[in-house]
Amino acid sequence: MLFNSFAFGFFLLVASLLYWLVFNRGQRMRNIFLLTASYFFYGCWDWRFLFLIVFITAVDFVFGRLIHDTENQSSRKWLLTVALVLNLGTLGFFKYFNFFIDTANALLDLIGLGSSLHTLQIILPVGISFFTFQGLSYVIDIYRRQLKPTRDVVAFATFVAFFPQLVAGPIERACNLLPQFLDSIDRKPFVYEDVRRGLVFIAIGLFKKIVIADRLAIFVDAVYAHPTAGWPAMVAVIFFCFQLYLDFSAYSQIAIGTAQLLGYRLSANFLRPYLATNFRAFWSRWHITLTTWFRDYLYIPLGGNRLGKTRMLMNTMIVFMVSGLWHGASWNFVIWGALNGLSLIVFDRWLGLNPKNAAAKMASALFVTAYWALTLIFFRATTFGNALAMFGSLGFSNADMIYSFGLNAVEFRFVCGMVAVLMAVELMEEIGKERFTQFFYGRFWPLRWAVYITLVLSTIYFGIYGNGSDNNFIYFQF
């Protein structure tokens, strides 16, 4: 069930009405309803994989209790290890089994032993990387004595499976989201402002996804399928940079807005990343919940920056390469992760990229975004050969072919204009420290409602609905 589908719109309408009008007495009743709705939402993809969510939920709930109730430190470590193996083993089987088999076969061929290992027909369950990491953070925080386990299994199951952020995040921490399902208020108050802002978030997210990102995808898909030298390849690289951002940030906004309709707060996942003036700042603004997850549960346990410069650089590379592998079972993703790890090491740490004046900040932001866009060639390309073909096609020829990849001149200029408008809005928010957004919400209601109506009507009129393109959110594949 896609966020950008009429089916989800109907589902959300019915779920919201039932939640506020029927199941709003007592948190346990609310949790039972939300859990049922979340399992139904996920089951619409493939009901057979509901057992995975139930399994991960049971493992983390039980081991969270066992670790908390065990005093012996060696026993606690053993219990944590078992929980890690069960969680990561499940994720590894479904997501990486065939990748490791293919890699092993390639190595066997390389040393002359011949490939004899067989892959399996494994379907990757939607969202498995997200809900696995969310459950793991709960167990690890309990082990670190930063969190006490809950005895309410329904509340915990709802935390793991909460449908707004189930399949593509934000990856929530138990300390933030779980207490919201343990609220003791008998009747949850209906807050108009929450509903209004939730609907605005959803409208903006749908606009970004359906009107802009899906239109960019038409051009990007056509060029990557048949790399064409010169400007077509250059434009495809730039377009994918914005397609990925708009597509994923749109999902996060819709998720946050959907949760807010029901009175729940999710974590921000993006904060104007293409205005970052160095790579450290970029990663504090891009996919924030995943970046902080790897920082807290991998980088710091590896030693962080506490064990000397060499170890810190090695830890940085490990984290980014693992992050790349988290995104997909392909060496392309590992290379993408490594290139981003190198950007932090080379430009931020060795060259000290940290501009001070406005002109230098603008130039630095353009450089950071351009470097990021080039690394995304490995992210988007289906094979290593396809990535090399795209790099080899970059240039400044064949400008006359720009309109030969699914977008005519009017559509091409329209989507470029929309990207420019959105970036201008982000720049105003950055300069004004978000006072622009506060002014928009707090004053001059005619302008606000004009924007609301324009968003809805333009999404309906200019939206891309099929036309032979894949309208799934990009991060569903991870």
C-alpha positions in Angstrom: 0.0 0.0 0.0 1.8 3.1 -1.3 1.5 6.5 0.4 1.0 7.9 -3.0 -2.1 5.8 -3.8 -5.8 6.2 -3.4 -5.9 2.9 -1.4 -3.7 4.5 1.3 -5.7 7.7 1.3 -8.9 5.6 2.0 -7.1 3.5 4.6 -5.8 6.6 6.4 -9.2 8.2 6.4 -10.9 5.2 7.8 -8.1 4.5 10.3 -8.1 8.2 11.5 -11.9 8.3 12.0 -12.0 4.9 13.8 -9.0 6.0 16.0 -10.5 9.3 17.1 -14.2 8.3 17.2 -14.2 4.7 18.3 -10.9 3.6 19.8 -9.9 6.7 21.7 -10.7 5.5 25.3 -7.6 4.2 27.0 -4.2 3.7 25.6 -4.4 -0.1 25.4 -7.5 0.1 23.2 -5.7 2.6 21.0 -2.6 0.4 20.8 -4.6 -2.7 19.9 -6.3 -0.7 17.1 -3.0 0.8 15.8 -1.3 -2.6 15.9 -4.1 -4.2 14.0 -4.1 -1.4 11.4 -0.3 -1.6 11.1 -0.3 -5.3 10.5 -3.1 -4.9 7.9 -1.0 -2.1 6.3 2.0 -4.4 6.1 0.0 -7.4 5.1 -1.2 -5.6 2.0 2.3 -6.0 0.6 2.6 -9.7 1.4 0.8 -11.1 4.4 3.3 -14.0 4.6 6.0 -11.7 5.9 4.0 -10.6 8.9 5.7 -13.5 10.7 9.0 -11.6 10.4 7.7 -8.6 12.3 6.1 -10.8 14.9 9.4 -12.7 15.2 11.6 -9.6 15.6 9.1 -8.1 18.0 9.1 -11.3 20.2 12.9 -11.6 20.1 13.5 -8.0 21.2 10.8 -7.9 23.8 11.9 -11.2 25.4 15.6 -10.4 25.3 15.1 -6.9 26.5 13.4 -8.3 29.6 16.1 -11.0 30.1 19.0 -8.6 29.8 17.4 -6.1 32.2 16.7 -8.8 34.8 20.2 -10.4 34.6 22.8 -9.0 36.9 25.9 -11.0 35.8 27.7 -9.0 33.1 29.0 -11.9 31.1 25.5 -13.4 31.0 24.1 -10.0 29.8 26.7 -9.9 27.0 25.8 -13.4 26.0 22.1 -12.5 25.9 22.9 -9.4 23.8 25.0 -11.5 21.4 22.1 -13.9 20.9 19.7 -11.1 20.3 22.1 -9.5 17.8 22.5 -12.8 16.0 18.8 -13.4 15.7 18.1 -9.9 14.5 21.0 -9.5 12.1 20.9 -13.2 11.1 17.3 -12.7 9.9 18.2 -9.5 8.1 21.3 -11.1 6.6 19.5 -14.2 5.3 16.8 -12.3 3.5 18.9 -9.4 2.3 22.4 -10.7 1.8 22.4 -14.5 1.4 22.5 -14.4 -2.4 25.0 -11.5 -2.4 27.4 -13.5 -0.3 26.9 -16.6 -2.4 27.6 -14.7 -5.6 30.7 -13.1 -4.0 31.9 -16.5 -2.8 31.4 -18.0 -6.3 33.4 -15.1 -7.9 36.3 -15.8 -5.5 36.2 -19.5 -6.2 36.3 -18.8 -9.9 39.2 -16.4 -9.4 41.4 -19.0 -7.6 40.4 -21.7 -10.1 38.2 -23.8 -7.9 35.0 -23.2 -9.9 31.7 -21.9 -8.6 29.5 -24.5 -7.0 27.4 -22.6 -4.5 23.8 -22.0 -5.5 21.6 -19.0 -4.7 18.0 -19.2 -3.5 14.8 -17.5 -4.8 14.5 -15.1 -1.8 12.0 -12.3 -1.8 13.2 -9.2 0.2 10.6 -8.2 2.7 9.6 -4.5 2.5 11.1 -2.5 5.4 13.1 -5.3 7.0 16.2 -3.1 7.4 14.1 -0.4 9.2 12.1 -2.4 11.7 15.1 -4.6 12.5 17.2 -1.6 13.4 14.4 -0.1 15.4 14.0 -3.2 17.5 17.7 -3.6 17.9 18.2 -0.1 19.3 15.7 -1.0 22.1 17.7 -4.1 23.2 21.0 -2.3 23.0 19.8 0.7 25.0 18.5 -1.7 27.7 21.9 -3.5 27.7 23.6 -0.1 28.2 21.1 0.6 31.1 19.9 3.7 29.2 16.4 2.4 29.0 14.1 0.2 31.1 12.1 -2.5 29.3 8.3 -2.3 29.0 6.1 -5.1 30.3 3.3 -4.0 27.8 3.8 -6.3 24.8 1.1 -4.6 22.8 2.7 -1.2 23.3 6.0 -2.6 22.3 4.6 -4.4 19.2 2.9 -1.2 18.2 6.2 0.7 18.5 7.9 -1.8 16.2 5.1 -2.0 13.6 3.7 1.6 13.7 2.5 1.9 10.1 3.4 5.5 9.3 7.2 4.7 9.6 7.2 0.9 9.3 8.6 0.4 5.8 11.0 3.3 5.3 11.5 5.1 8.5 12.3 7.4 10.3 14.1 4.8 12.4 12.7 5.6 15.8 14.4 5.1 19.2 12.4 3.5 21.9 13.1 6.4 24.2 11.2 8.7 21.8 8.4 6.7 20.4 7.6 3.9 22.9 6.6 6.3 25.7 3.9 7.7 23.4 2.3 4.3 23.4 2.5 4.0 27.2 0.5 7.2 27.8 -1.9 6.8 30.7 -4.4 9.5 29.5 -7.8 7.9 29.4 -9.0 9.9 26.5 -6.4 11.3 24.1 -7.3 14.9 23.3 -8.0 15.9 19.7 -5.6 18.8 18.8 -6.7 20.7 15.7 -3.2 22.2 15.2 -1.7 18.7 15.1 -4.2 17.6 12.4 -3.7 20.7 10.4 0.1 20.4 10.4 -0.1 16.7 9.7 -2.2 17.3 6.6 0.1 20.0 5.4 3.1 17.7 5.8 1.3 15.0 3.8 0.3 17.5 1.1 3.9 18.8 0.8 5.2 15.2 0.7 2.8 14.1 -2.0 3.6 17.2 -4.1 7.3 16.6 -3.8 6.9 12.9 -4.7 4.2 12.9 -7.4 4.8 16.2 -9.1 8.6 16.5 -9.0 10.4 13.3 -8.0 8.4 11.0 -10.2 8.8 13.4 -13.2 12.6 13.5 -12.6 12.5 9.7 -12.5 11.3 9.5 -16.1 14.4 11.2 -17.4 16.8 9.5 -15.0 15.4 6.0 -15.8 15.7 6.6 -19.5 19.3 7.8 -19.4 20.5 5.1 -17.0 18.9 2.5 -19.2 20.9 3.8 -22.2 23.7 6.0 -21.1 24.1 8.9 -23.6 27.3 10.9 -23.7 27.3 14.6 -22.9 24.5 16.7 -21.4 22.0 13.9 -21.1 24.3 12.0 -18.7 25.2 15.2 -16.8 21.5 16.1 -16.4 20.6 12.6 -15.3 23.2 12.7 -12.5 21.9 16.1 -11.3 18.3 15.0 -11.6 18.8 11.8 -9.6 20.5 13.8 -6.9 17.2 15.8 -6.5 15.0 12.8 -7.2 16.5 10.8 -4.3 16.2 13.7 -1.9 12.7 14.7 -2.8 11.5 11.1 -3.0 12.9 10.1 0.4 12.2 13.3 2.2 8.6 13.2 0.8 8.2 9.7 2.4 9.5 11.0 5.7 7.2 14.0 5.6 4.2 11.9 4.8 5.1 9.5 7.6 5.6 12.4 10.1 2.3 14.0 9.0 0.4 10.7 9.2 1.6 10.1 12.7 0.8 13.6 13.7 -2.8 13.1 12.5 -3.1 10.5 15.2 -1.3 12.6 17.8 2.2 11.0 17.7 5.5 12.7 17.1 8.2 11.1 14.9 11.8 12.3 14.5 12.9 14.6 11.7 14.8 12.8 9.0 16.1 15.6 6.8 17.2 19.2 7.4 18.0 20.9 4.2 21.1 18.7 3.4 21.9 20.4 0.1 22.7 23.6 1.9 25.4 21.9 4.0 28.8 23.6 3.7 30.9 20.5 4.6 30.4 16.8 4.6 30.1 16.5 8.3 27.2 18.9 8.2 25.7 17.1 5.3 25.5 13.8 7.2 24.0 15.6 10.2 21.2 16.7 7.9 20.7 13.6 5.6 18.7 10.5 6.7 19.3 11.7 10.3 17.8 8.8 12.1 20.0 6.3 10.2 23.1 8.4 10.5 22.7 8.7 14.3 21.9 5.0 14.6 25.2 4.1 13.0 27.0 6.7 15.1 25.6 5.4 18.4 25.5 1.7 17.7 28.6 1.1 15.5 31.0 4.1 15.3 31.1 4.7 19.1 31.3 1.0 20.1 34.2 0.6 17.6 36.1 3.3 19.5 34.9 6.4 17.8 37.6 9.1 17.9 38.8 8.0 21.3 41.6 5.6 20.2 43.8 7.9 18.1 43.6 9.4 14.6 44.3 6.2 12.6 41.6 4.2 14.4 39.2 7.1 14.0 39.7 7.1 10.3 39.4 3.4 10.1 36.2 3.5 12.1 34.8 6.2 9.8 35.4 4.0 6.7 33.9 0.9 8.4 30.7 2.8 9.3 30.2 4.2 5.8 31.0 0.9 4.0 28.5 -0.9 6.4 26.0 1.9 5.7 26.5 1.3 2.0 25.9 -2.4 2.4 22.8 -1.6 4.6 21.3 0.2 1.5 21.7 -2.8 -0.7 23.3 -6.2 -1.4 25.7 -4.9 -4.0 29.3 -3.8 -4.3 28.1 -0.6 -5.9 26.6 0.4 -2.5 29.8 -0.5 -0.7 31.8 1.7 -3.1 29.2 4.5 -2.7 29.6 4.2 1.1 33.4 4.2 0.8 33.4 7.3 -1.3 31.3 9.2 1.2 33.6 8.0 4.0 36.6 9.3 2.1 34.9 12.7 1.6 34.7 13.2 5.4 38.3 12.1 5.8 39.9 14.0 2.9 37.9 17.2 2.7 36.7 17.8 6.3 39.5 16.3 8.4 42.6 16.7 6.2 41.8 19.8 4.2 39.6 21.4 6.9 36.6 22.3 4.8 34.8 24.9 7.0 34.0 28.1 5.1 33.3 31.3 7.0 31.9 34.0 4.6 28.7 33.8 2.6 30.4 33.4 -0.8 32.7 30.6 0.4 29.7 28.9 2.1 27.8 28.9 -1.2 30.7 27.6 -3.2 31.3 24.9 -0.6 27.6 23.8 -0.5 27.7 23.5 -4.3 30.9 21.4 -4.1 29.5 19.1 -1.4 26.3 18.6 -3.4 28.2 18.0 -6.7 30.5 15.4 -5.0 27.4 13.7 -3.5 25.7 13.6 -6.9 28.7 11.9 -8.4 28.8 9.2 -5.7 25.1 8.6 -6.4 26.1 7.2 -9.8 27.1 4.0 -7.9 23.9 4.2 -5.8 21.6 4.4 -8.9 23.4 2.2 -11.4 22.2 -1.4 -11.5 25.7 -2.8 -12.1 29.3 -1.7 -11.8 29.5 -1.6 -15.6 26.5 0.7 -15.8 28.1 3.0 -13.3 31.3 3.2 -15.3 29.3 3.8 -18.5 27.6 6.8 -16.8 30.9 8.2 -15.6 32.3 7.8 -19.1 29.3 9.5 -20.6 29.6 12.7 -18.6 30.4 15.7 -20.8 29.0 18.8 -22.5 27.9 17.5 -25.9 24.6 16.5 -27.3 22.6 19.3 -25.8 20.1 18.9 -28.6 19.1 15.4 -27.2 18.0 16.7 -23.8 14.3 16.4 -24.7 14.7 12.9 -26.0 14.4 11.1 -22.7 10.7 11.2 -21.7 10.3 14.9 -20.9 9.5 17.4 -23.6 10.7 21.0 -23.4 7.8 22.2 -21.3 8.0 19.3 -18.8 11.7 19.7 -18.6 11.6 23.4 -17.8 8.7 22.9 -15.4 10.5 20.3 -13.3 13.6 22.4 -13.2 11.6 25.4 -12.1 9.9 23.3 -9.3 13.3 22.2 -8.0 14.5 25.8 -8.0 11.5 27.0 -6.1 11.8 24.3 -3.4 15.5 25.0 -3.0 14.7 28.8 -2.8 12.2 28.0 0.0 14.8 25.9 1.8 17.4 28.7 1.5 14.9 31.2 3.0 14.3 28.8 5.9 18.1 28.4 6.4 18.8 32.1 6.4 15.8 32.9 8.5 16.4 30.1 11.0 13.0 28.7 10.1 11.2 32.0 10.9 9.7 31.8 7.4 7.9 28.6 8.3 6.8 30.0 11.7 5.4 33.1 9.9 3.6 31.0 7.4 1.9 28.9 10.0 1.1 31.8 12.4 -0.1 34.7 10.2 -2.0 35.7 7.2 -4.4 32.8 6.8 -5.5 33.8 3.2 -2.0 33.2 1.9 -1.7 30.0 3.9 -4.9 28.6 2.4 -4.0 29.7 -1.1 -0.8 27.6 -0.7 -2.8 24.7 0.6 -5.2 24.7 -2.3 -2.4 25.3 -4.8 -0.5 22.3 -3.5 -3.6 20.0 -3.7 -4.7 21.1 -7.1 -1.3 21.1 -8.7 -0.6 17.6 -7.3 -3.9 16.4 -8.9 -3.2 18.2 -12.2 0.5 17.9 -12.6 1.1 14.6 -10.8 2.7 11.6 -12.5 0.4 8.6 -12.2 2.0 5.6 -13.9 2.8 6.4 -17.5 5.0 3.3 -17.6 7.2 4.5 -14.7 7.8 3.0 -11.3 6.1 5.1 -8.7 7.4 3.2 -5.7 9.4 5.2 -3.1 13.1 4.5 -3.7 13.9 3.5 -0.2 11.3 0.7 -0.2 14.0 -1.5 -1.8 16.2 -1.2 1.3 
